[in-house]
Amino acid sequence: ISKALEKDRDVRYQHAADMRADLRRLKRDTESGHLRVVTRPVPRRPWSRLPARGWAAFFLAAALITAAGPAVWLWRRASTKPSAPEIRSLAVLPLENLSHDPEQDYFAEGMTEELITDLSQISGLKVISRKSVMRYKNADKPLSQIAQELGVDTIVEGSVRRSGDRIRITAQLIYAPEDKTLWAKSYDRDLREVLALQSEIANAIASEIQVRMPQHEEARVHPSQPVNLQAHELYLQGKYYLEHPRGCEKAVQLFQQAISAEPTALGYIGLAHAYACLGVVDVAPVEILPKEQTAALQALQMDQRSSDAHLLLAQTKLQYDWDWIGAEKEYRRAIELNPNSSEAHLSYAWFLDSVGRMQEGEKEHLAAQEVDPFNELMNEAFYHSRQVDQAIDVLRRSVEVNPNSGDNWQLGILYEEKGMHDEAIFAWERFFTGSGYEEQYGLAHALRRGYAKSGYTGALRELLRKLEQVVRERHVMPDLMAYFYECLGQKDEAFAWLESAYQEHNYEITGIKTDLMWDRLRSDPRFKDLMYRIGLPQ
């Protein structure tokens, strides 16, 4: 009610939908028992029964209090300054789309991610990654419970309303342990000022939680120049498609269109990510990596302080150039610029594991897990250090949440390592089912058919026969082919496919020094030669 009657136009409600969103949040917290209705007691009047003979003493005391009042007030003001809660961690919940158009979800999600990115650059503040917070989209949970699950002090929540070329964002910062609103504001701007608005919100939050944003970080947060609406729209659509299965090619097209409308660092970063996405499965990496590296370098020309651009450059230096020294330099720079980037910590952890620096790698895995608590990220640390049971436990939890995720690939390898062939076949079935190509190629069906006929080796032979047919039509990951031939004891075929992996600069081959899936090939001189050519220390 107070907000609705607020005299300041920037603070009071501008639209009924904004009030409705707050009422829904109030209803959620009240029904959960998080908020309580407090009945104010009726004040008693202590002087109503004062005896007549006490009035002289009463007036004398009142006079003394009146005389001493200013001194007492000054003393109390100096000695009881309100202490703001100490805040060291924060999560930005998905901004609610109030546009009443489901097709505008990509815009609200994009705004959420950009706000997370801006806040993540603040040193000394833990900011939870987008991957962990997106599961709370439309969640009906008390904020205190969400904060506890994410391990943070404060929550940022709000809404986005887009109407034509105008945008309205309502945001509030809540100290979860006390359910106390520390800051709240509504912004109504021209859409061309969207980047400046994101910067303003990030700086307001930083100021409110009394975390000083260093000068170089203030400069890094988005500048205030107007954006090209067409370019920004295409950029957000590209980001949206990157999160969807088999959306990589569409994302490349959208980012290219965004850059044509207006070249920006963000556009080139998005394009580099889209190329990297294509190079995972759909296209041989050697065809894509030069384009990815060029896009990353163009982004850095426009923004030297972009953590994402340094991370993309690190990955291409490692995978395309086999430049281990240059790659590590870029990994470190990416983390320095954004210590809350789970992707940067995780990628650097892979690098460290690959060269055998396991203890350093474990620290980076833990750092990634800290800012991305709802995604199981410790499996690689256990995997490369041969802690097979622990790795299986982590991956089991992951596939319980997402049964057909890519984690089933590594889970199958670990089951195979322990001789648990039934479990390995089942995990790989789910891996191929979730790949998006099962309907077209029937790889999971081939596994099941072969297993029913001839057991474990029959399943692998049937799968390989099917894969050899698929290779004639499209790109297949050569490390996958090499591994299944290795499992069958066909070393020559395994090394032939590993050579293909080397020639096409397959990402997985950078980890062969410590990857347990190649343990049966290590004693072969061809394996040591491959490590030498990749540049790995012997």
C-alpha positions in Angstrom: 0.0 0.0 0.0 2.8 2.4 0.9 4.5 1.7 -2.4 1.2 2.3 -4.3 0.8 5.7 -2.6 4.5 6.7 -2.8 4.9 10.3 -3.9 8.1 9.6 -5.8 7.1 8.4 -9.3 10.2 6.2 -9.7 9.3 4.2 -6.6 5.5 3.8 -6.8 3.8 1.2 -9.0 3.4 2.3 -12.6 1.5 -0.8 -13.8 -1.0 -3.1 -12.2 1.1 -6.1 -13.3 3.9 -4.9 -11.1 1.6 -4.8 -8.1 0.2 -8.2 -9.0 3.7 -9.7 -9.1 4.5 -8.3 -5.6 1.2 -9.6 -4.3 2.0 -13.1 -5.7 5.3 -13.0 -3.9 3.7 -11.8 -0.7 1.1 -14.6 -1.0 3.9 -17.2 -1.5 5.9 -16.1 1.5 2.8 -15.8 3.7 1.4 -19.2 2.9 4.8 -20.8 3.4 4.9 -19.4 7.0 7.9 -17.3 6.2 6.0 -14.1 6.9 3.8 -13.7 10.0 1.0 -11.2 10.7 1.9 -9.3 13.8 -0.9 -7.8 16.0 0.1 -4.5 17.4 -0.7 -4.3 21.1 -3.0 -1.5 22.4 -0.8 1.0 24.2 -1.6 1.6 27.9 -1.6 5.1 29.3 0.6 5.0 32.4 -0.5 8.4 33.6 -4.2 7.7 33.6 -4.2 6.5 37.2 -1.5 8.8 38.5 -2.4 9.9 42.1 -2.9 13.6 42.6 0.0 13.9 44.9 2.3 12.5 42.2 1.7 15.2 39.7 4.4 17.5 41.2 7.0 14.8 40.9 5.8 14.0 37.4 6.2 17.6 36.2 9.7 17.9 37.9 10.8 14.7 36.1 9.4 15.9 32.8 11.4 19.2 33.1 14.6 17.3 33.8 14.0 15.0 30.9 13.3 17.9 28.6 16.5 19.6 29.6 18.6 16.5 29.2 16.8 15.3 26.0 19.1 16.9 23.4 22.3 15.5 25.1 20.8 12.0 25.4 19.7 12.1 21.7 23.1 13.1 20.5 24.8 10.4 22.6 22.4 7.7 21.3 22.8 8.8 17.7 26.6 8.6 18.0 26.6 5.3 19.8 23.8 3.3 18.1 24.3 3.8 14.3 22.4 1.1 12.4 24.7 -1.6 11.3 24.0 -2.9 7.8 24.3 -6.7 7.3 27.6 -7.9 6.0 27.0 -9.3 2.5 29.4 -11.5 0.7 27.2 -13.5 -1.6 24.3 -12.9 -4.0 22.0 -14.6 -6.4 20.0 -13.0 -9.2 16.7 -14.9 -9.7 15.3 -15.1 -13.2 13.5 -11.8 -13.9 9.8 -12.3 -14.5 8.5 -11.6 -18.0 5.5 -9.3 -17.5 5.0 -8.7 -21.2 2.3 -11.3 -21.5 4.1 -12.7 -24.5 5.9 -16.1 -24.1 8.1 -15.2 -27.1 9.6 -12.4 -25.0 11.0 -15.0 -22.5 14.4 -14.8 -24.3 14.5 -11.0 -23.5 13.9 -11.5 -19.8 16.4 -14.4 -19.7 19.0 -12.2 -21.5 18.5 -9.4 -19.1 18.9 -11.8 -16.2 22.2 -13.1 -17.6 23.6 -9.7 -18.3 22.9 -8.5 -14.8 24.6 -11.6 -13.4 27.6 -10.9 -15.7 27.8 -7.3 -14.5 27.6 -8.2 -10.8 30.0 -11.1 -11.2 32.9 -8.7 -12.0 32.8 -7.3 -8.4 35.8 -8.7 -6.5 35.0 -10.2 -3.1 31.4 -10.9 -4.0 30.2 -14.4 -4.7 27.6 -14.4 -7.5 25.8 -17.6 -8.3 26.0 -18.6 -12.0 23.0 -18.5 -14.4 22.9 -22.3 -14.7 22.1 -22.7 -11.0 19.5 -19.9 -10.7 17.5 -20.7 -13.8 15.9 -23.7 -12.1 14.1 -21.2 -9.9 12.2 -19.7 -12.8 8.5 -19.6 -11.7 9.5 -21.4 -8.5 7.0 -21.2 -5.7 9.5 -21.2 -2.8 10.2 -18.7 0.0 13.2 -16.6 -0.7 14.8 -17.7 2.5 14.7 -21.3 1.3 16.1 -20.4 -2.1 18.9 -18.4 -0.5 19.7 -21.3 1.8 19.8 -23.8 -1.1 22.1 -21.5 -3.1 24.3 -20.6 -0.1 23.9 -16.8 -0.4 23.1 -13.9 1.9 21.0 -11.8 -0.5 18.6 -12.3 -3.4 17.9 -10.0 -6.3 14.5 -10.5 -7.8 12.3 -8.5 -10.1 10.4 -8.2 -13.4 10.8 -7.0 -16.9 8.1 -5.4 -19.0 8.8 -4.6 -22.6 6.4 -2.5 -24.6 7.5 -1.4 -28.1 10.7 0.6 -27.7 10.2 1.1 -23.9 11.4 -1.2 -21.1 10.5 -1.2 -17.5 12.5 -3.1 -14.9 11.5 -3.5 -11.3 14.2 -4.9 -9.0 14.6 -5.4 -5.3 17.5 -6.6 -3.1 16.5 -8.7 -0.2 18.6 -9.8 2.8 17.3 -13.4 3.1 18.1 -14.2 6.7 15.8 -11.4 7.9 13.5 -11.2 4.8 14.5 -7.5 4.8 14.3 -5.4 1.6 17.6 -3.5 1.4 16.8 -1.7 -1.8 14.0 -1.5 -4.4 13.5 0.6 -7.4 11.6 0.7 -10.7 13.2 2.0 -14.0 11.3 3.1 -17.1 13.6 3.7 -20.0 14.0 3.8 -23.8 15.1 0.4 -24.9 18.2 1.9 -26.5 19.4 2.6 -23.0 19.2 -1.0 -21.9 22.9 -1.5 -21.4 23.3 1.7 -19.4 20.3 0.6 -17.3 21.9 -2.8 -16.5 25.0 -0.9 -15.4 23.0 1.5 -13.3 21.2 -1.4 -11.5 24.5 -3.3 -10.9 26.1 -0.2 -9.5 23.1 0.6 -7.3 23.2 -2.9 -5.8 27.0 -2.7 -5.3 26.5 0.5 -3.4 23.7 -0.8 -1.3 25.6 -3.9 -0.1 28.6 -1.7 0.6 30.9 -3.5 -1.8 33.1 -0.9 -3.5 33.4 -1.6 -7.2 37.1 -0.9 -8.1 37.6 1.8 -10.8 38.6 -0.7 -13.5 35.5 -2.8 -12.8 33.3 0.3 -13.0 34.8 1.0 -16.4 34.3 -2.6 -17.4 30.5 -2.6 -16.7 28.6 -1.6 -19.8 29.1 2.0 -21.1 26.2 4.4 -21.4 26.0 4.8 -25.2 22.6 3.8 -26.8 22.4 0.4 -28.4 21.3 -0.6 -31.8 17.9 -2.2 -31.1 18.1 -4.6 -34.0 21.6 -5.7 -33.1 20.7 -6.2 -29.4 17.5 -8.1 -30.3 19.4 -10.5 -32.6 22.1 -10.9 -29.9 19.6 -11.9 -27.3 17.9 -14.3 -29.7 21.3 -15.9 -30.4 22.0 -16.4 -26.7 18.5 -18.0 -26.4 19.2 -20.6 -29.2 22.6 -21.5 -27.7 20.8 -22.9 -24.7 18.6 -25.2 -26.8 19.4 -28.6 -28.3 20.7 -28.4 -31.9 20.3 -24.6 -31.8 24.0 -23.9 -32.6 23.6 -23.3 -36.3 20.7 -21.0 -35.8 22.7 -19.1 -33.1 25.6 -18.6 -35.6 23.2 -17.0 -38.1 21.7 -14.7 -35.5 25.0 -13.5 -34.1 26.3 -12.9 -37.6 23.2 -10.8 -38.3 23.7 -8.9 -35.0 27.3 -8.1 -36.0 26.1 -6.9 -39.5 23.7 -4.6 -37.8 26.3 -3.2 -35.4 29.7 -4.8 -34.6 30.0 -5.2 -30.8 32.2 -7.2 -28.4 29.2 -9.0 -27.1 28.2 -10.0 -30.7 31.6 -11.4 -31.4 31.7 -13.3 -28.1 28.3 -14.8 -28.9 29.5 -15.8 -32.4 32.6 -17.5 -30.9 30.5 -19.4 -28.5 28.2 -20.5 -31.3 31.1 -21.7 -33.3 32.4 -23.6 -30.3 29.0 -25.2 -29.9 29.0 -26.4 -33.6 32.5 -27.9 -33.2 31.4 -30.2 -30.3 29.4 -32.6 -32.5 28.1 -31.3 -35.8 31.3 -30.1 -37.5 35.0 -31.2 -37.4 36.6 -28.7 -35.0 39.5 -27.9 -37.4 36.9 -26.3 -39.7 35.4 -24.1 -36.9 38.3 -23.3 -34.6 39.9 -20.6 -36.8 36.6 -18.8 -37.0 36.1 -19.1 -33.3 39.6 -17.7 -32.6 39.0 -14.8 -35.0 35.8 -13.9 -33.4 37.4 -14.0 -29.9 40.3 -11.8 -31.1 37.8 -9.3 -32.6 35.9 -9.2 -29.3 39.2 -8.5 -27.5 40.0 -5.6 -29.9 36.8 -4.0 -28.8 36.9 -4.9 -25.1 40.3 -6.0 -23.6 38.6 -6.6 -20.3 36.1 -9.2 -21.4 36.6 -12.4 -19.4 34.5 -14.4 -21.9 36.7 -13.3 -24.8 39.9 -14.3 -22.9 38.4 -17.7 -22.1 37.4 -18.4 -25.7 40.9 -17.4 -26.8 42.4 -19.7 -24.2 40.3 -22.6 -25.5 41.3 -22.1 -29.1 45.0 -21.6 -28.2 44.9 -25.0 -26.5 42.8 -26.9 -29.0 43.8 -25.3 -32.3 47.4 -24.1 -31.6 48.5 -26.7 -29.0 49.9 -23.6 -27.3 49.8 -24.7 -23.6 51.7 -21.7 -22.2 49.6 -19.2 -24.1 46.4 -21.0 -23.1 47.2 -20.9 -19.4 47.9 -17.2 -19.6 44.5 -16.6 -21.1 42.7 -18.9 -18.6 44.3 -17.0 -15.7 43.4 -13.6 -17.2 39.7 -14.7 -17.7 39.5 -15.7 -14.0 41.2 -12.5 -12.9 38.6 -10.5 -14.8 35.6 -12.5 -13.6 36.3 -14.6 -10.5 32.7 -15.8 -10.5 32.8 -17.5 -13.9 32.2 -21.2 -13.3 33.0 -21.8 -17.0 36.5 -20.2 -16.6 37.3 -22.1 -13.4 36.1 -25.4 -14.9 38.0 -24.9 -18.2 41.1 -24.1 -16.4 40.6 -27.1 -14.1 40.5 -29.3 -17.3 43.7 -27.7 -18.4 45.4 -28.4 -15.1 44.1 -32.0 -14.9 45.3 -32.6 -18.5 48.9 -31.7 -17.6 48.9 -33.7 -14.4 48.6 -30.8 -11.9 45.8 -32.4 -10.0 45.9 -30.5 -6.8 45.7 -27.2 -8.6 42.9 -28.6 -10.8 40.9 -29.6 -7.7 41.0 -26.1 -6.4 39.6 -24.8 -9.6 36.9 -27.5 -9.7 35.9 -26.4 -6.1 35.8 -22.8 -7.2 33.5 -23.6 -10.0 31.2 -25.6 -7.8 31.1 -22.8 -5.3 29.4 -20.4 -7.7 27.4 -23.1 -9.5 26.1 -25.2 -6.6 23.3 -27.0 -8.4 25.4 -28.5 -11.2 27.6 -31.5 -10.2 31.1 -30.2 -11.3 33.5 -32.4 -9.3 33.3 -35.5 -11.5 36.3 -34.5 -13.7 38.5 -34.0 -10.6 37.6 -37.5 -9.4 37.8 -38.9 -12.9 41.3 -37.7 -13.8 42.6 -38.7 -10.3 41.2 -42.3 -10.7 38.7 -41.8 -7.8 36.2 -43.9 -9.8 33.6 -44.5 -7.1 33.4 -40.8 -6.1 33.1 -39.8 -9.8 30.3 -42.3 -10.3 28.5 -40.9 -7.2 28.7 -37.4 -8.6 27.5 -38.4 -12.1 24.6 -40.5 -10.8 23.3 -37.4 -9.0 23.6 -35.4 -12.2 21.7 -37.9 -14.3 19.0 -38.2 -11.7 18.2 -34.6 -12.5 18.7 -34.9 -16.2 18.4 -38.6 -17.2 19.5 -38.1 -20.9 22.4 -35.6 -20.3 25.8 -35.9 -21.8 27.1 -37.0 -18.4 26.0 -40.5 -19.3 29.0 -40.8 -21.6 31.5 -40.5 -18.8 29.3 -42.5 -16.5 29.4 -45.3 -19.0 33.2 -45.1 -19.2 33.5 -45.4 -15.4 31.1 -48.4 -15.3 33.2 -50.0 -18.0 36.3 -49.4 -16.0 34.8 -51.3 -13.0 33.5 -54.1 -15.3 29.9 -53.1 -14.7 28.9 -53.8 -18.3 25.1 -53.8 -17.9 25.2 -50.4 -16.3 27.7 -49.1 -18.9 25.4 -50.1 -21.8 22.4 -48.5 -20.1 24.3 -45.2 -19.6 25.4 -45.1 -23.2 21.9 -45.8 -24.4 20.7 -42.7 -22.5 23.6 -40.7 -23.9 22.7 -41.5 -27.5 19.0 -41.0 -26.8 19.7 -37.5 -25.4 22.0 -36.6 -28.3 19.2 -35.4 -30.5 20.1 -37.9 -33.3 18.5 -41.1 -32.1 15.4 -40.8 -34.3 17.6 -40.3 -37.3 20.4 -42.9 -36.7 19.1 -45.3 -34.0 22.4 -45.7 -32.1 20.8 -46.5 -28.7 18.6 -49.0 -30.5 21.7 -50.6 -32.1 23.2 -51.0 -28.6 20.1 -52.6 -27.2 19.8 -54.9 -30.2 23.4 -56.1 -30.1 23.3 -56.5 -26.3 20.2 -58.7 -26.6 21.9 -60.9 -29.2 25.5 -61.2 -28.0 26.0 -59.4 -24.7 28.4 -56.6 -24.1 30.9 -57.2 -26.9 28.0 -57.8 -29.3 26.5 -54.5 -28.3 29.7 -52.6 -29.0 30.2 -54.4 -32.4 26.6 -53.6 -33.4 27.1 -49.9 -32.4 30.3 -49.6 -34.3 28.7 -51.1 -37.4 26.0 -48.4 -37.2 28.5 -45.6 -36.5 30.6 -46.6 -39.5 27.5 -46.1 -41.6 26.8 -42.7 -40.0 30.3 -41.6 -40.7 29.5 -41.7 -44.4 26.7 -39.1 -43.9 28.0 -36.8 -41.2 30.7 -35.9 -38.8 31.2 -38.4 -35.8 33.4 -37.6 -32.9 36.6 -39.7 -33.6 37.5 -40.1 -29.9 34.2 -41.9 -29.4 35.0 -44.3 -32.3 38.6 -44.8 -30.9 37.3 -45.6 -27.4 34.8 -48.3 -28.5 37.5 -50.0 -30.7 39.8 -49.9 -27.7 37.2 -51.6 -25.6 37.0 -54.4 -28.1 40.8 -54.7 -28.1 41.2 -53.5 -31.7 44.2 -51.2 -31.1 45.1 -50.5 -34.7 41.6 -49.2 -35.4 41.6 -47.3 -32.1 44.9 -45.5 -33.0 43.6 -44.8 -36.5 40.7 -42.9 -35.0 42.9 -41.2 -32.5 45.0 -39.9 -35.4 41.8 -38.6 -36.9 41.1 -36.8 -33.6 44.5 -35.3 -33.7 44.2 -34.1 -37.3 40.8 -32.5 -36.6 42.0 -30.9 -33.3 39.3 -32.8 -31.2 39.1 -31.2 -27.8 39.0 -34.4 -25.9 42.5 -35.4 -27.2 44.1 -32.6 -25.1 43.3 -34.7 -22.0 44.8 -38.0 -23.1 47.7 -37.8 -20.6 45.5 -38.4 -17.6 42.2 -39.6 -19.1 41.5 -43.1 -17.8 39.6 -44.1 -21.0 43.0 -44.5 -22.8 44.8 -46.6 -20.1 44.9 -49.7 -22.3 46.8 -47.8 -25.0 49.4 -46.1 -22.9 52.2 -48.6 -23.2 52.1 -48.4 -27.0 54.8 -46.2 -28.6 52.1 -44.6 -30.8 50.5 -43.2 -27.7 53.7 -41.4 -26.5 54.2 -40.0 -30.0 50.7 -38.6 -30.0 51.3 -36.9 -26.7 54.5 -35.4 -28.0 52.8 -34.0 -31.1 50.1 -32.4 -29.0 52.8 -30.7 -26.9 52.0 -32.5 -23.6 54.8 -32.9 -21.1 55.9 -36.6 -21.0 
